[in-house]
């Protein structure tokens, strides 16, 4: 790896030197141009970007505090002046050395062109619920995952970073909440450069813009795959202004955001454990003489106080390199981006490296024909302990503080047990250093397109491409000896499961082809745009795996090196196809009255012939009421638009062919009482008439721009109803078969979304703020018989998976308190939890469970701040969630789960001398009166407010930079997850949901970086 980095650095240096030399060669023919830039009122404009174009040379400068600039440029070149909030002005030099410019203010946000399904539209003409963000906004945060860029930026899109594990962050994207409970899932459709793709496979630096289609009006043109919303990603394209080179580097200092504070004093741990065992009705584990060896120890190497979280977690350094080359000439433009990310894990044993290559080319063959290609390549190399991050974390938590990972005799041997009385989990350091799985993945997304202008206003576009992925996971489980902590003698071998090598190869191929006609015509004040097209998709996935054991040593890690005894192989494949026809009509009169209709007709191989096709229409309208004559006198109002939409969307992600009767191989049948024969069996009932799961969305919105385009408000109310949900039918157990997949459910989300943006400038000081807010209410309308699953309930009239638990109302203080209280489900003791008698019958039973909110957040929000002064810029983002609760159990939250040391708060647990405590008497895993009851005790408030990101940058301006051909050099400091305000205990509240408490924590990152542009 070091050789590769040195080679990359040398290559970049040579490229830079060659380009600098070329820049010097051109300077000799240049002239020095000076001037001043003002606005329409004659006020000087500082910070205006001045770029040389039209000469094959890319040189830039900025105006100073008085609006003056100085730049070196060829005498026959053109200068381009650009500034946020003003129309770009381009002026040929024609040999002039003095050039003064006036820039005109423009409502740039309203005139922005937004990427929508199969095309683009002006923002002012949108009638659907579409939000967008460009690279300037997204790149205020430096991340390794593109999905992280979207958090807090786009109202209606919820982004949850479930984990800080490198290369396996498990980022969840949801558009307007959870819309279904079927196996079809809740993930939105991701389209990259017109083709369905994988957001995680591209480099964040390659993104030009992101649009989110939230309602049916905007998403219906994607029909069968749009029920959960659509995310449209556009990658960067080249410009026709010569050669452009950019290199950026970022180094991050990374540590865990929050970790449990454990009791790691060995004596205190053992005494508390004995107390917990006694309260739980078990015998004490640690004898007094063993405890005293640690209490009176002078040799702290042999009798230590070890914090295993300090052993397993560490501070690491991440690196992010990115090189971009772009430009164009004579109608052909290109953009090439190359990236390298090195991301070691904060938890021992984890590491991820990612290499990306993005290539875009567009070429005008003539005035009528344009063709191009977009290619993204990704290679990932991920290493991790074979049983995953959660198992590694809980293995670290469940160690006692009385011993370390290696025996104290200096041999370096791994410890088996340093606790002769209580069982603990496997040695996490031995696992991290010896039992790593490797996951190497290759991903290619490519497409070619041709645009032909057939007639005036009539364009024919054809685009074809494919996604290909190949992944190989190698899981080698070696033989690792372990030794006794006290004697140093061999004890046993490390528990790695079945020793040997498992290799899994997975590959997918996904070709897509679509062709469409677009007719765009302006007839006086009437504007009509028609789109019609057809699309074909095919998807195939193959899996092949093999296993062998009995390797001669731990260094030979290929299947061929092992014996054949006990070997096994397996493989599988599946495929599906989709054929679609789609269309759209846009009409507007005088840019004031707007109408849009979309349709899609999809046929999926996943359904039977009679129900294969689904029709998904949508309609939307808008009224730019701010353009009406009766509002023209409102000088404070720049634009006011009312929107409404209705439409249907589909979901075909239901598994493969659930309508077909399938026989399962591998069933054994005894015949004639003499032999057993291999046969087949039926496992599931089927419903051959299942049809599309459908989502119907009604949306009302308003867009307001006031105060000379300084303040913008976007607000939406929506009613999103999903019906004919594809789910497994409820059947009695005595039937002996699983229920069929049926259309049998209805769910509704009703919600609000707000986006408020303010931007202004006072002299050289520019500043802005943006607030995003979203809230929704989920309701299960049709489900069938109610289902109780441990701590949640699925019942009509309530949110899906509502918490359904016993309510804790205190702690029993005495035997008399127990006698005077309702009879509990278990035989409690003083110090145990007291549960509330909901129905008042003096008996705590299943009738006393109650519904508790918190399965979904009450609302989420973000605050984005930015400011700039001269060459300094500052950006910050706060992100928060309110009302979310998680039901968490096990290691780190309950004391002594698999002998895990309790957290420091358990020092204040209930005792007869500490009756005012909020925690019950300390107990051990499996204690019935607490662990055996689904209650509010383990339902924890996960609301939080977090400073998600802050970045301070400085743009260097010096004459020597221009002489070296450098148009811009920016250095910056950034921080991620700097602080969090929350009541959630010990760990990070930003996670995927309920379950085991342990979860790979988020990363706190302090990073330094630079970006140089030639």
N, C-alpha and C positions, 0 to 999 in steps of 0.2 A: 504493500500500500504506500509506503514512504517513497518507493521508486516512482509509483504512478503520480503521486502528488508533486515530486520534483520535476517529473517530465511535463506535467500540466503547467507548472509554474514557469518552466523554461520556455515552453511554447507560447504562453501568454506574453512573456517578456519580449520574445522575438517579434510577435505580432505587433506589440506596442511600439517597439523600436522602428520597425518597418513603416508603420503608419506615421510616426512622428517624423521620420525622415521624409516621407512623402509630403507631409504638411509643410516642413521647412522648404522643400523644393518649390512648393506653390507660393509661399510667402514672398519670394523674390519678385513675383509678378503682381503683387497686390498693391492697393492703395489704402490709406487710412481714411476712414469715413467717421465723421462726428455729426452730432445733431441732438435734438431734444424731442421728446414725445409728450404730448399733452392730450387731455380729454376734450370733449366738445365745448366745455366752459373755459378752456384755456388753462386749466390747472395741470401742472407737471405731474407725470405718472412715474413713480419709482417702481422698480422691479419688473418692468416690461422685458420680455425675452426677445432678443434680436438675433436672427439666424440668417446665415448666408445660404441662398439656394440657387439652383440653376447653373452651377459651375462644376458640379462633381465634388465640390468641397463643402464640408459640414463644419462651420465655425459659428460660435455663438457668444453673446454677451448679454448683459442686463443693464438697464438704466439705473443711475444712481438716485440719491435722495431728491435731486432737483430735476429728474427726468432726462438727464444727459447720458449719452452713451458714446463709446469709441470702439470701433471694430476694424479689423483688417480684412479686406475682401478684394477679389478680382474686379477690375474696372467694369467688366461687362456682366457682372453677376446681379442677383436680385436679393434685396433684404426683405425678410418677413418679420413683422412685429405682432406679437401676441401677448394677451394679458387676460386673466380670468374676468369675465363680465363684460368684455369688449370684443367687437368683431375684429378678426385678424386682418391686418393690412399688409399687402405685398406691393413693393415698389422697386422697379429696375433702377440701377445706379446710373447707367449710361455715362460713366466716367466722373460723376459728381462726387465731391469729397465732403459736402455739407448737405444733410438731408433731414429736415424737420417733418414730423409726422403727427397727425391728429387721429386718435382712435375714437370710434363711436360705440357708446354703450349699447348692449343688445341683451334681450332676454334669452340668454343662451340655453338655460335649462328647458324652456318651453320649446325651443327649436331643435333640441337634441333628437337624434334619430335613435330609436330604441329597437333592439333585436326582439322580434316576436316569432311565433311559429312559422317556419318556412318563408321568412321575409323580415322586413323592417317597417316601422311606422314612425312618424313624428310624434313626439310625446304629447303635443297639444291635441292630437287626433285620437289618442287612445280612449277607448270606451270600456275596456276591461280593467281588472285589478292586476296591474303589472308594476313591479318595483324593480329598480335597476341600480347597479353601482359599477363605476368604472375603475380602472387600475389605479388612478390617482387616489381614490378613496380606500380601496382594498389594501394597497401596499403601504399604508400607514402602519401596518403591523407586519413584523417579520416572523413567518411561521414555516414549518416544514410540510404541513398538510394544507392543501387548497381549501378544504371545507372550513377550516378554522378561520379563514379570512372573512367568511360570511357572517360570523356570529355578531349579533347586535347591529348589523348594518341594514337589514332588509325587514321591514315590518311584515309579520305573517309567516316568516321563516324562523323556526326554532332550531338552534344548533346546540347540541350538547356534546361536550368533549368527555366521553365516558371514562377515559383512561389516559395516563401519561406514558403508556408503554410504547417505545419507539417502533414505528411501523405497524402498530396494531392499536391505534387510538380508539377505534370503535366509535367514530363520530356519528352521531345520530342527526339526521335531517328530517324535519317534519314541517309540512306546510299546512297551517290551520288545524293543528292538533291531530289526534288519532281518529281516522275516519272509518275504520273497520276493525273487526276482531277476527277476520278470516286469515287463512294462511297466505292470502295475497299480499300481506304486509302493508307497511305504511311509508315506504321509501318513495320519494318523488322520482320521476323520470329525469335523467340527466342527459342533455343533448350538447355535444361538443362539436362546434363548427358544422352543425347541421346533421350530425350522426349520433345515435345513442352511444354513450361512452361511460368511462369510469373516471369520476372526478379526482380520485386519489392518485390516478396514474400520471397526472400532468404536474408540471412544476408551477408553483404559485406565481413565479415571475413571468410566466408565459401568458397569463390571463390578461385580456384587454378589457372585457366587461362581462357582467353576469346579470341576467334578467330572470326574475321569478314570476311565472304565470300562476296566479293564485286562484282565480275563479274559473268557472266553466266557459265564460265567453272567450277568454284568452287561451285556455288549455284544450278546448274541445277539438281543435284541429289535430290533436294527437290522440283523441278518442280512447281506444282500449287501454292505453297505458298512462292516462293522465289523471286518474281519480285522486292521486295523492299529490297533485301539483307537478309542475315542470320547471326545471332549472336549465336555462340556456346559457352556455359558456362560449364566449368568442375569444379565440387566442389572437395574439398580436400579429399584425400584418406589416409588411414593409411599406416605406414611403418612396415617392419618386423624386427624392431630393439628394441623390448621391449616396455615398457610403457612410454608415453610422456604426460605431463600435461602442459597446458598453460592457463593463465588467464590474461586478459587485461581490463583496466578501463580507461575511458576517460570522462572528464567533460568539457563542453564547455560553455563559457560566450557569449551569443547570443544577437545581436541587429540588427535592420534594417540597410541595407547598405546605402540607400538614402531615404529621405522623403522631400516633398515640404516644403519650408520655406514660411510660410503664414504670411500675415499681421494680427496680432492678437491684435493690439491696438484698443479698442472698438470705440473710437472717430474717428480714421482714417478710420476704416472699414465703419462706417455709412456715413461719408462724401464722401468717394469714391463710395459707393453704390448710394448715391444720384446723384453724378456726372455721373455715368454709366447709371442710369435711364434716366436722362435728355438727354444724347447723344443718347440713344436708343428710344427717343420719348415718354417716359413715365413720369408720375408725380413722384416727390420726395417722398420717403417713410418715412424718419425719420424727425420729427419736430425738430427745433432748441432746444426747451426746454428739449426734451428727450436726445439729444446729450449732452447738458450742464450738465445734471445730472451725466454723466460719466466724463465729462471734469473737473468738480469741485468737484468730489467725494472725501470724506475722508474715507468712508467705502468701502474699496476695496473688502470686502467679498460679499457685495451686488451689487457693481458696478465693477466687475473684468475685467481683460484682460486675457481671457482663451485661451490657445493653445490646442485645442482638440486632436491634434496628440500626444502631451505629455501625455494626459489622456489615450488614447487608446493604444498607443505603449509603450513597456516596454523592459527592459533587463531581460532575463531569463537564466536559467541554464539547460543545457541538460546533460543527463548521458547516457553512453554506456558501458554495461557490456558484456563480452564475455568469455566463458569457453570452452576450447577444450581438449578433451581426445582422444589420438590415440595411435596406436601401432600394434603389431602383433607377432605371433609366430606359428611355424609349418605350414606355408602355409596360415594362416588366418590373415587378417589385418582388422582393424576397425578404424573409425574416427567418433567422436561424437562432435558436436558443439552446444552450447546453448547460446542464446543471449537475451539481454533485453535492449530496447531503451526507454528512457523517454524524450520526446521532447515537452515541452510546447511552445506555439506560442508567437512570439514577439507582435502580435496583441491580445488584450484582448479577451478572449472567445474561444481560440483555444488550443487544447491539443491532443497529440498523444502518445500512448504507443504501443510498438511492441515486441512480444515474438517470438523467432524462435528456432527451433530444427532441426538439420541436422544429419542424421545417414547414414553412408556408411559402408558396410562390403563386403569383397571379400575373398573367400575361395577356395583353390586348393584341390579338393577332391582327385585327383591323378594327374599324369602327363598329362592326357588328358582332364580332366573335371574341369572347374572352374565355380563357381556360385557366385552370390552376390545380393545385394539390395542397392538401394539409396532412402532415404526418406527425404523429406523436409516438415516441418510443420510450419505454420505461424498463429499467432493470432494478430489481430490489433484492437485497441480500440481508435477510433477517435471521438472527440467532437468539435463542431463548431456551430456558430450562424446559424440558420436554412436556411437563405437566402444566405449564402456563404460569402466568404472573400471579394469579390468585393463590394457587397451591404453593408457590415460592414464598409469597408474603405470609401466608398462615404458617408455613414451616418455620419461618423466622420468629413469628410471634409466639409459637408454642414451645420455644426453648426456655429453659430455666436459666437464671443468671449465675448459677453456681459453676459453670464451665464455659469454655470457649470452643471455637470451631476446630482447633487443632490441639493435640495433647501438649501438656506443659513441659515435656522433657526435651524440647528443641528438635525433635526428629522431623517435625512437619507433618506427622501422620494425622489423619482426620479422626475426630472424636466420634465414638459411637454413643456412649452414654456417660455423662458425668453426674447422673442422678440415679443412684441405685434403688430408689424407692418408688419413683413415679415415672410412667412412660411419657416420652415426648416424641415429637415428630422427627422426621429425617433431617440430617445435617444440611442446611440450605447452602452453605459455602461449598461443601463437597459436591452438591448437585450443580451449582452455578459454574464450578470450574471443570466439571467432567461430563455432565449429562446434558449437553446442549443439542437441541434440534436445529437444523438449518433449513430455512425456507428461501429458495431462490426462485424468483418469478420474473417472467418476461412478458411484456404487454406492448402490443402495437395497435394503434388506431390510425387508419389512413383513409383518405377519400380523394377522388378526382372529380372535378366538375367542369362543365361547359355551359356557358351562357351565350345564347344567340338572340340578337335583336332581329326578329323576323320582319316586323313592320313598325311603323311609328307607334310606340306605346305597347307593343306586343313582344314579350320576351319568353324564350323557351330555355329552361334550365334543367339539366340532368346531372345528378350527383350519385356516384356509386362508391362504396367503400366497404371496409371490413374491419372488425376487431378480432385480434388473435391473442390468446394468452397461453402461456405454458408455465406451470408451477411444479417444482420438485421439492418435496419435503423428505429429508433424511433424518431418521430418529435412531441414533446409535446409543445403546444402553450398555456401558462398559462394566467391567469387573473392578470395583474400587474397595480396597480393604479399609476397615475402620478399627480403632483401637480404644481400649479402656482409658478413661481420663486419669484415673489414679495410679494404675499400675503400668500403663504403656503397653500392655500385652494385646495381641491381636484378639478382636472380639467377634467380628462378623463382617459381612460385605454390605456395602451401601444398598439400600432398598431403591432399585431403579425400575421395578416391575420385571417383566420377563426379559432377560438379557438377550441381546442380539441387535439386528439392524432391520428396521422397517423403512421401506422406500415407497413413497406415493407420488405418482406422476398424474397431473391433471392438465388437460388442455381444452380450450374452447375455440370455436370459430364462429363468427357472427357476421355474415355478409348482408349488406343493405343496399338497395337501389331505389331511387325515386326519380320521377320526371314530372315536370309541371310547366304550365303556361300561366303567365301573368300579363294582364291587360290593364294599363294605367292610362287614364284619359281625363283631361281637364276640359270641360265644356262650359265656358263662361264661368259662372259662379258654382257650377256643379262639378264635383270631382268623384270619379268612379274608379274603383280598382277591383278587378276580378282575379281570383286565383283558383286553379284546378289542377289536381295531380293524382298520381298513383304511386304506391310504394309496395315493395316486397322485402320481407325479412325472413331469415332462416338462422336458427341457432342449434349448435350441436356441442355437447360436452362429453368428454371421454375420461375415464379413470382407469389406471392400471397400478397395481401395488404388489409388492413381494416382501417376504420376510425369510431371514435365515438366522441361525444361532450358532453357538460354539465357534467363536472366532479365536485364532491362535493368540492374539494379543489385542490391546486397545488401540494400536496404531493403524491396523489394517481395517479400513472402514468401507469396503465395497462388498456387495453381495457375493461376488465370486470367491472371496477369501474364506468363506465359511463352509461348513459341511452341509450336506443335503438332508440330514436327519431333522425332521420337524419343520422343514421348509413349507411355505404356503404362498399361494398367489390368488389374486382376485382381480376383477375388472368389471366395469359397467359403462353404459353410455345412454344418453337420452337426447332427444331433439324435438323442436317445435318450429312452426312457421306461422307467418302472419301476412295477409294480403289486405291492402287498404286502398280506399279512394277518398279523397278529401277535397274540400273547396272552401273559399271564403269570398264574401262580398263586403267591400267597404264603400260607403257613400258619405259625402259631406257636402253641405251647402254653405258656401262662403266661410269655410272653416269655423262654422258656428253650430250647425245642426249636424250631428254625427250619428251614423248607424253602421252596425256590423253584424253579419251573420256568418256562422261557421258550421260545417258539417264534416263528419267522418263516418265512413262505412267500413267496418273492420270484420274480417273473417279469420278466426283463429283455429288452428288444428287441435287445440286443447278441448274443444267442444265437439259434440256429435254433429253430423251433417245438418240435421233439422234445426239446431239452435246455434250454429256456428257464427252467423253474421249478426252484428249489432250496429245500430244506427245512433250516432251521438251528435245532436244539433245544439247550437247555442245562438242567442240573440242578445245584442247589447245596443244601447243608445246613449248619446251624450249631448248635453246642451251647454255650450260656452256662453252662459248667461252674462258673463262680464263683457261680451262684445255687443250686447244690446244697447240701443240708443239711450234708454232710460238710465243706464249706468255709466255713460261716458263722462259725466261730470264728476264721478268719484275718482279723483286723481290718485288717491291712495291705493286703488284697486288696479292691479296689473292683469290678473286673469282669475276667472271663477268658472269652474266647470262642474256640472252635476252629471253623475253616471248611474246607470242601472243595467243589470245583466241577469240572464237566466240561461241555464244550459244543463246538459247531461254529459257525464264522463263514464268510462268503463274501467274494468280491472280484469285482466286475464291471467294474472300471476297466481294460479291456483294449483300448481303442481302439474304433473304430466298425465293427461288423459284419465281423470278420475271417473269419467263416465263409462269406462271399459271394465268388463269382468276380467280379473287377473288371477291366475293360479300361481301360488308360491311354491317354488321348488324346495326340496329338502325335507319333506314330510316322510316319516317312516311308518309303514303299515305291516302288522303281523298277519300272515295268511296261513291257514291250515294248521295253526298252532305249531308250526315247525320252522318258519323262516320269517325274516323281516325284509320287506321290499321298499326300495326308494320310490316315492310318489310325489304328488302335489296336493296342495290344500288351498281352500278359499279362505281369505282372511277378512274381506270387506264386502258388505252389500254395496250396490251401486244404484244411482239414479241416472238413467241415460238421458233424461230430459233437462238436466241442469243448464242454466243460461247465464248470461253475463251478470256479474255484480255491477250495479249502476250507482253512480253518485250524482245527485241533482243539487245544483248550487244557485241560490239567488243572492245577488250582491247589490248594494246601494253604496255609492261613493261620492265624495266631493273633493275637488282639488282647488286650492286657493293660493294665489300669489299676490302679495301686497308690498307696500313700502318700497317701490322701485326695485322689485325683485329681491329684496333682502329677506323677506319672510315667506316661507312656503309651508302649507299645511295639506296633508293628504290623509283622508279618513275613510274607512270602509266599515260597513256592517254587513254580515253575511249569515246565511242560513244554509248549512251544508248537510244534506241528508243522504245517507247511503242505504240502499235497500237491496233485496235479493242477495244478501250477503252469503257468500259461499262458505259453509261450515259443515262440520261433521254432525250428523243427526244424533239426537239423544235417544239411545236404545237401552233396554234393560240388559243387565249383565247375563241373565240366563239364556239370552239369544245365542251366545257363543260366537258371534261375529261382530266386527266393528261396524258402526253405523255408516251409511253412505254419505258422500258429499252432496249436500242439498242447498237450495236457495232458501235460507231460513233465518233471516235476521234483518233488523233495521236499526241504524244508529244515526244520531243527529249531533252536530256541533253548531252552536250559535255563538258568534263572537264579534268583537270590535278590534280594529287596528288603527293606530294613529302614527303619523310621522310628521314631526315639526322641525323645520330647519331655518336657521337664521345666519346670515353672512353679511358682514359689513367691513368698512375700512375707514380708519381715521389717519390721514397722512400716510406714514410708512407702516403703520400698525394695522394689520388685517386680523380679523378674528371671526369665529363662528361657533355655533353650537347646534346640535341635533338631538332630538329626543324621539325614541321609538318606543311604542307601548302596544301590547297586545294581550287580549284576554278572550277566553272562550269557555263555554259550558258544554260538557259532554253528557248525552243522555242515551241510554239503551231503551229503544222504543219497543222492539219486538225481539224476543229471544227464545221463549219456551219456558220450560221448568227452570226455576232458579237453581243456581249451582254455587255451593260454598266450597272454596278451595283454601283451606288453612285460614289465612287472615283476610281474604277478599271474598266478595260476593258478586255474582253476575245475575242481576235481577232487573226486570223491566221497571222503568221509572226512575232509575238511579244511574249515575255514571258507571261505565264499564269498569269492572274490577275495583269497585268501591271497597274501602277498608271496612271490615265487619268483625269487630273485636269486642272483648270485654273491656269495660272502662275502669281504670284504676282510680280509686278515690282516697287512697292513703296507705298507711302501713299499720299493721296490728301492733299495738303497744304492750299488750299484756294478755294473759289467758282470759281475764274477765272481758276484755275488749272482744275477744274471739267469741265468747259465749253470748254476748249481747248483740252480735252481728248476724246477718243472714248466713245460713249454712253454705260454706264454700265448696267448690268442686273437689278440692283436695283437703287434707287435714292440715291446716296452717299452724304455724308457730308464731310467737311474738317475733316481729322483725320481717314477716312475710307480707306480701302485697295484699291489700284489701280491695275486692272487686265490688262494683256498684250493682245493687239490686234494681235493675231497670224497671221490671214489671211489678215490683212490690210484693212478691209472694214469699219473701223471706228465704228463698232458695236460689243460689247461684247455679244456673244451668244454661243450656243453649238459648233459652228464651231471653236471656239477659245480654246477649250480644247486641251491639248497636252500630249504626252506620256512622262512620267518621270521614269527614272531608280530608282531602290531601292527595288523592290519587293523581290529580292533575293540578298544576299551579293555578292559583287565583289569577295571577297575571305575571308577565315578564316584561322587562324594560331595559333600555340602554341609554346612556348619555355619551355623546361624542363631542369632544371639544377640540378646537384647533385655533392656532394663533401663529402669526409670523411678524417679524420685525427685521427689516433690512435683510440680512442673509441668514437669520435664525428662523427656525420653524419648530413648533411644538404641537403635538397631537396626543390626546388621551381618550380612552374609552372605559366607561364604567358599565358593568353588566350585572343585572340582578334578576332574581326569581323570588316570588312571594307566594306562600301558601302551599308549597310542595312538601310532602311527607314521604319518608321511606321507612318500610318495616325491615329492620336489619337485625341479624342474629349472629351468634357464634363468636369467633376469634376477635378480640379487641373491643367488643362491646359487652359481652357477658364474661364475668371473671372465671378464670381457670378452665376455659374451654380447651380441652386437650392439654390441660396444665399451663395455659397461657398466663403469664403474669398479669394481674389486674392493672388497670390504669390508676393514676395517682388519686383520682376522685374517690376511689374506694377506700381510701384512708378515713373518709368521713361517712362510711356506711353505718347503718343502724346498729346500735348495741344497746344493752340495757342502760348504759351510762350516757348514750347519745341518742335519745329518743326523738330529737328534733330533726333527724337526718331526712333527706329527700331520697336517698338510696336505701333499698332494703338491706337486711342483714346479708353479709357476703356469703355466697354459695358456690357450688361447683356445677359444671355442665350436667344437664339432665335432671336437675332438681325440679320435681313435678309442680309444686305450687307456683313456680315462676316460669321455668323453661317450658313446661307442658301446657301453658295457657296462652292463646293468642290474645294479646291485650295491648292497650295503649302504652304500656311500659316500654315496649320495643319499637313503638311507632315514633320516629324522631323527626323533629322539624328540620327540613332541609332548605329553608329559605336562606338566601344570601345576597349580599351586595359585594361586588368584587371590582377592584381596579384591574381590569383585564389587560390593559396595555397602555404604556406611555412611551413616547418617542420624542427626543430632542435632536434636531439636526442643524447643521451649519453648511451653507454652500460657499465654498472658497472662491474668491474672486481675486485673481492676481495676474499681472501682465505676463508672467512667465508661463502660466497655464495656456493662454492663447497662443503664445509662441511655440509651445509644445504640441499644439493641435488639440488641446483638451478644452472642450466647450463647457464642461461642468464637472466639478469634483465636490461630492457631498460626503460628509462624515456624520455619524449619528451614534447616539446611545439610546437603547430601548430596554424596557422592562416588561415582562409578562407575568400576570398573576401576582402582583406585588403585595397586595393585602386583601383579606376577605373578612367581612363582618357577617357572622352567622352564629346560630345556637347549635348547629350540628356538632356532635361530639368528635373530637380527635382527628378525623380524617376529612378529606375534601368533600363538600356537599354537592359538587357538580359530578354526577355519576348517572349511570343508565337507569337505575331503578332499585327496587327492593331486592333482598336476598342476603347473601353473606355480607357481613360488614366490611370485610377486607376487600380492597379494590386498589389496583395500582394507582397511586396518587398522581394528581396533576403536577406539572412542572413549574417551578418558579425560575424564570430566566432573566439574567442580566446580560445584555448583548451589546457588542460594539461592532460597527460596520462602516463600510465606505462604498461609494459607487462613483466610478469615473466614466465619463462619456467623452468620446472622441468625435 
